[in-house]
Amino acid sequence: MATLIHTLADHSDDVNYCAFSSSCLATCSLDKTIRVYSLSNFAELPYSPLKGHTYAVHCCCFSLSGRLLASCSTDGTTAVWDVRDGRRLAVLEQPSASPVRVCRFSPRAPYLLSGAADGSVALWNVHSLKLYRSGNVKGGSLVACAFSPNGNFFVTGSSSGDLMIWNDKMRCLYNEKAHDLGVTCCDISSHPVSDTEIGLEYFLMASCGQDNQIKLWLILFADLLGVELKYKCTLSGHSAPVLACAFSYDGQMMVSGSVDKYVIIYETSTGNTLHTLSHHTRYVTTCAFAPHSPLLATGSMDKTVHIWQLDLKQPCAGDTVENESKVAVENWSEDDVSAWLCAQDLSDFVGLFKMNNIDGKELLNLTKESLANELKIESLGQRSKVLQKIEELRMTMISVSVPDEFLCPITRELMKDPVIAADGYSYEREAMQNWISSRRSSPMTNLPLCSVMLTPNRTLKMAISRWLETQQK
C-alpha cells in the first residue's frame, strides 16, 4: 500500500527533479531554485531555497555521503553545494556552455557527471572540482545518465534514442538504439541479478522513452570482459511518454512517472504493477525512492512534490490501493466521467453531466458552445474552467513525441511564439529575450551573436498549430 503522507508546494513553477540522501530531500524547478527538506519532519532547511542559477534548474543529486548536492541548469552550469550550510562550493561551466540537462554523482569514484543539450558529456573531479574528461553524444541532446554500482562505468541516454555505455576514461564501449522517439530517463539497480546461464552477475537497468515504453535490460560491467547489454522485457501501463524512473534501494521495486499524470510502482522480479497513483494534476516529471526508509517522492508540472509512505508488505484484497487498470478516455463510462469531475474539483457538475449522459467520448467533444447551449452552464468562468480541464485531458492522450524542431532549444518546451535569432536557430521569444538580456552568445553554438534582432518564425508557428490540431482529433 502507498499512502500519501505529505505534499510540498513551495516551488512557484514546474518541479523538474527530486533526489534523496539518507537525511534530506532536494527538489528543483523551472523557478530557478533548489529546495532542501529534512526527512525527519519535511521542514525546509534554514538556508533553503538555494539560489544562484539564472535559468531553470533541470536536475539535482546528492553525493553518496550526502554532504554535497549538485544542480544543473539551462544557464550552462552545474553548481555544487555544501548540504550542511547551503554554501555554493563551485560553479562548473559546461565546456560547450550548452544548457545542462542532467547531472549525477558516481557512487564510488570521485566523479560528477553532467550532460547537456548539445550532447556534450563532462566528467568532473569532485575533490578538485575541475574538469577531468569530456566527450560528446552525436545526433541528439543528452537527457539521461546513470552510473554503474562500482562507479567505473556510466550509461547515457539521448533524445535520438540511443543508450551508450562509457568507461571512466570517457571511452564509449557500447551503443544501443533503445527508443525510436528518444530516451527520456534511465536508472541502474544497485543490486546484482545472477544469470544462471553463464554464471555472471548482471545489473538491472531501466530506460524510458517518448514511445510510452519502459524497457528493462540486463547490463554487465566487467573491466576485463567489457560490457554487455541484453534486452529483458517491456513494462506496460503508461499511455503517454514516460518522463521518470527509479529503482528502490533494495532493487525490489521500480517507479515511473508519465505525461499521463500517473505514477506506477512495479515489482522488478515479475514486472507486475503493485500500485498506480493518480494524485498529480499535470505531467509527472520525477520520482525517487529514499535510500534507507520506505519513502517515495514524486514531482510534477503541477508545482508539487508528493511524499508517499510505502507498506512493503504485499497488498491485501481490502487495501485501498489505486492499482485498477486505466481505461482509455474515449471508452469512459458516465461513472468514470463523474469520478474524473470529482478529481478535478468539478463535483458540482456531476449531476448535470449524468443528466446529459456525458461519457468519455462525449466529454472529449465538448466545446464552449455545447457547454453554454446544451448543458446550460451560464457562468463564463465555470465554462472556462471545465474547458481547461478537458484540454489538459486531451493533451495527456497525445501518444507521440513532440517533433524536436517544435521545442525551444533553451527551455525544451513546445514553442508558442517562435522567433529566429541571428544564429539561424528558432527559439521561444520570451526565453531568447531573457537569454540575450544577460549574454550576447548563441545558446546553440556559444558563438557571439552579430545582432540581437528576433524575427517571428510564422511558418514554424503555423506548423506547430497544425500539429496540435492533429493531436486533438
Solvent accessible surface area in square Angstrom, and as a share of the most:
residue,aa,sasa,rsa
1,M,61,0.27
2,A,15,0.12
3,T,61,0.36
4,L,59,0.29
5,I,73,0.37
6,H,67,0.30
7,T,59,0.34
8,L,11,0.05
9,A,70,0.55
10,D,65,0.34
11,H,11,0.05
12,S,83,0.54
13,D,49,0.25
14,D,11,0.06
15,V,0,0.00
16,N,26,0.13
17,Y,59,0.22
18,C,1,0.01
19,A,11,0.09
20,F,22,0.09
21,S,8,0.05
22,S,77,0.49
23,S,67,0.43
24,C,12,0.07
25,L,0,0.00
26,A,0,0.00
27,T,0,0.00
28,C,0,0.00
29,S,0,0.00
30,L,40,0.20
31,D,29,0.15
32,K,93,0.39
33,T,14,0.08
34,I,0,0.00
35,R,40,0.15
36,V,1,0.00
37,Y,3,0.01
38,S,23,0.15
39,L,28,0.14
40,S,103,0.66
41,N,95,0.49
42,F,30,0.13
43,A,48,0.37
44,E,55,0.25
45,L,37,0.18
46,P,135,0.85
47,Y,52,0.20
48,S,15,0.10
49,P,38,0.24
50,L,8,0.04
51,K,140,0.59
52,G,37,0.36
53,H,13,0.06
54,T,76,0.44
55,Y,24,0.09
56,A,15,0.11
57,V,0,0.00
58,H,27,0.12
59,C,1,0.01
60,C,0,0.00
61,C,7,0.04
62,F,21,0.09
63,S,16,0.11
64,L,127,0.63
65,S,79,0.51
66,G,13,0.13
67,R,154,0.56
68,L,34,0.17
69,L,1,0.00
70,A,0,0.00
71,S,0,0.00
72,C,0,0.00
73,S,0,0.00
74,T,3,0.01
75,D,16,0.08
76,G,3,0.03
77,T,20,0.11
78,T,1,0.00
79,A,1,0.00
80,V,1,0.00
81,W,8,0.03
82,D,4,0.02
83,V,18,0.10
84,R,178,0.65
85,D,67,0.35
86,G,12,0.11
87,R,131,0.48
88,R,114,0.42
89,L,64,0.32
90,A,18,0.14
91,V,68,0.39
92,L,9,0.04
93,E,123,0.55
94,Q,5,0.02
95,P,72,0.45
96,S,36,0.23
97,A,31,0.24
98,S,5,0.03
99,P,3,0.02
100,V,0,0.00
101,R,23,0.08
102,V,6,0.04
103,C,0,0.00
104,R,47,0.17
105,F,16,0.07
106,S,7,0.05
107,P,34,0.22
108,R,159,0.58
109,A,20,0.16
110,P,52,0.33
111,Y,25,0.09
112,L,2,0.01
113,L,1,0.00
114,S,0,0.00
115,G,0,0.00
116,A,0,0.00
117,A,15,0.12
118,D,53,0.27
119,G,0,0.00
120,S,10,0.07
121,V,1,0.00
122,A,0,0.00
123,L,0,0.00
124,W,15,0.05
125,N,40,0.20
126,V,26,0.15
127,H,150,0.67
128,S,59,0.38
129,L,42,0.21
130,K,138,0.59
131,L,79,0.39
132,Y,76,0.29
133,R,95,0.35
134,S,58,0.38
135,G,23,0.22
136,N,79,0.40
137,V,3,0.02
138,K,173,0.73
139,G,72,0.69
140,G,21,0.20
141,S,10,0.07
142,L,0,0.00
143,V,39,0.22
144,A,3,0.02
145,C,1,0.01
146,A,4,0.03
147,F,17,0.07
148,S,0,0.00
149,P,29,0.18
150,N,62,0.32
151,G,0,0.00
152,N,49,0.25
153,F,7,0.03
154,F,1,0.00
155,V,0,0.00
156,T,1,0.01
157,G,1,0.01
158,S,1,0.01
159,S,33,0.22
160,S,27,0.18
161,G,0,0.00
162,D,25,0.13
163,L,0,0.00
164,M,23,0.10
165,I,1,0.00
166,W,9,0.03
167,N,27,0.14
168,D,25,0.13
169,K,109,0.46
170,M,22,0.10
171,R,160,0.58
172,C,52,0.31
173,L,56,0.28
174,Y,64,0.24
175,N,86,0.44
176,E,48,0.21
177,K,114,0.48
178,A,3,0.02
179,H,1,0.00
180,D,116,0.60
181,L,78,0.39
182,G,1,0.01
183,V,4,0.02
184,T,23,0.13
185,C,17,0.10
186,C,8,0.05
187,D,35,0.18
188,I,16,0.08
189,S,4,0.02
190,S,61,0.39
191,H,82,0.37
192,P,64,0.40
193,V,56,0.32
194,S,84,0.54
195,D,17,0.09
196,T,131,0.76
197,E,149,0.67
198,I,95,0.48
199,G,66,0.63
200,L,58,0.29
201,E,102,0.46
202,Y,0,0.00
203,F,34,0.14
204,L,10,0.05
205,M,0,0.00
206,A,0,0.00
207,S,0,0.00
208,C,0,0.00
209,G,0,0.00
210,Q,49,0.22
211,D,33,0.17
212,N,31,0.16
213,Q,68,0.30
214,I,2,0.01
215,K,36,0.15
216,L,1,0.01
217,W,9,0.03
218,L,26,0.13
219,I,0,0.00
220,L,13,0.06
221,F,24,0.10
222,A,20,0.16
223,D,107,0.55
224,L,174,0.87
225,L,128,0.64
226,G,28,0.27
227,V,24,0.14
228,E,65,0.29
229,L,13,0.07
230,K,64,0.27
231,Y,120,0.46
232,K,87,0.37
233,C,40,0.24
234,T,56,0.32
235,L,12,0.06
236,S,95,0.61
237,G,34,0.33
238,H,20,0.09
239,S,65,0.42
240,A,0,0.00
241,P,7,0.04
242,V,0,0.00
243,L,43,0.22
244,A,7,0.06
245,C,14,0.08
246,A,13,0.10
247,F,17,0.07
248,S,9,0.06
249,Y,119,0.45
250,D,61,0.31
251,G,11,0.10
252,Q,107,0.47
253,M,23,0.10
254,M,1,0.00
255,V,0,0.00
256,S,0,0.00
257,G,0,0.00
258,S,0,0.00
259,V,14,0.08
260,D,9,0.05
261,K,26,0.11
262,Y,62,0.23
263,V,1,0.01
264,I,2,0.01
265,I,0,0.00
266,Y,2,0.01
267,E,43,0.19
268,T,12,0.07
269,S,85,0.55
270,T,81,0.47
271,G,20,0.20
272,N,86,0.44
273,T,59,0.34
274,L,22,0.11
275,H,7,0.03
276,T,9,0.05
277,L,4,0.02
278,S,51,0.33
279,H,82,0.36
280,H,8,0.03
281,T,53,0.31
282,R,93,0.34
283,Y,52,0.20
284,V,0,0.00
285,T,23,0.14
286,T,1,0.01
287,C,9,0.06
288,A,13,0.10
289,F,22,0.09
290,A,5,0.04
291,P,30,0.19
292,H,129,0.58
293,S,46,0.30
294,P,49,0.31
295,L,15,0.08
296,L,0,0.00
297,A,0,0.00
298,T,0,0.00
299,G,0,0.00
300,S,0,0.00
301,M,33,0.15
302,D,27,0.14
303,K,92,0.39
304,T,25,0.14
305,V,2,0.01
306,H,16,0.07
307,I,0,0.00
308,W,3,0.01
309,Q,69,0.31
310,L,8,0.04
311,D,59,0.31
312,L,117,0.58
313,K,148,0.63
314,Q,119,0.53
315,P,44,0.27
316,C,95,0.57
317,A,114,0.89
318,G,71,0.68
319,D,49,0.26
320,T,113,0.66
321,V,21,0.12
322,E,50,0.22
323,N,75,0.38
324,E,115,0.52
325,S,103,0.66
326,K,66,0.28
327,V,78,0.45
328,A,50,0.39
329,V,16,0.09
330,E,80,0.36
331,N,104,0.53
332,W,37,0.13
333,S,56,0.36
334,E,58,0.26
335,D,92,0.47
336,D,53,0.27
337,V,1,0.00
338,S,13,0.08
339,A,64,0.49
340,W,21,0.07
341,L,0,0.00
342,C,72,0.43
343,A,75,0.58
344,Q,23,0.10
345,D,109,0.57
346,L,4,0.02
347,S,60,0.38
348,D,128,0.66
349,F,20,0.08
350,V,30,0.17
351,G,51,0.49
352,L,42,0.21
353,F,2,0.01
354,K,80,0.34
355,M,143,0.64
356,N,54,0.28
357,N,96,0.49
358,I,10,0.05
359,D,48,0.25
360,G,0,0.00
361,K,132,0.56
362,E,85,0.38
363,L,0,0.00
364,L,27,0.14
365,N,96,0.49
366,L,8,0.04
367,T,63,0.36
368,K,126,0.54
369,E,93,0.42
370,S,16,0.10
371,L,0,0.00
372,A,32,0.25
373,N,95,0.49
374,E,119,0.53
375,L,5,0.02
376,K,142,0.60
377,I,10,0.05
378,E,158,0.71
379,S,53,0.34
380,L,126,0.63
381,G,50,0.48
382,Q,72,0.32
383,R,43,0.16
384,S,59,0.38
385,K,73,0.31
386,V,0,0.00
387,L,43,0.21
388,Q,108,0.48
389,K,37,0.16
390,I,0,0.00
391,E,59,0.26
392,E,40,0.18
393,L,13,0.06
394,R,43,0.16
395,M,46,0.21
396,T,12,0.07
397,M,71,0.32
398,I,14,0.07
399,S,54,0.35
400,V,67,0.38
401,S,21,0.14
402,V,47,0.27
403,P,39,0.25
404,D,81,0.42
405,E,113,0.51
406,F,19,0.08
407,L,28,0.14
408,C,0,0.00
409,P,19,0.12
410,I,1,0.01
411,T,43,0.25
412,R,59,0.22
413,E,76,0.34
414,L,48,0.24
415,M,4,0.02
416,K,165,0.70
417,D,45,0.23
418,P,1,0.01
419,V,0,0.00
420,I,62,0.31
421,A,7,0.05
422,A,42,0.33
423,D,38,0.20
424,G,58,0.56
425,Y,90,0.34
426,S,23,0.15
427,Y,0,0.00
428,E,32,0.14
429,R,65,0.24
430,E,119,0.53
431,A,10,0.07
432,M,0,0.00
433,Q,83,0.37
434,N,73,0.37
435,W,3,0.01
436,I,21,0.11
437,S,93,0.60
438,S,78,0.50
439,R,64,0.23
440,R,153,0.56
441,S,22,0.14
442,S,3,0.02
443,P,5,0.03
444,M,75,0.33
445,T,59,0.34
446,N,69,0.35
447,L,115,0.57
448,P,117,0.73
449,L,21,0.10
450,C,126,0.75
451,S,46,0.30
452,V,65,0.37
453,M,140,0.63
454,L,29,0.14
455,T,67,0.39
456,P,51,0.32
457,N,25,0.13
458,R,169,0.62
459,T,105,0.61
460,L,23,0.12
461,K,100,0.42
462,M,114,0.51
463,A,27,0.21
464,I,8,0.04
465,S,53,0.34
466,R,132,0.48
467,W,35,0.12
468,L,44,0.22
469,E,100,0.45
470,T,76,0.44
471,Q,44,0.20
472,Q,73,0.32
473,K,203,0.86
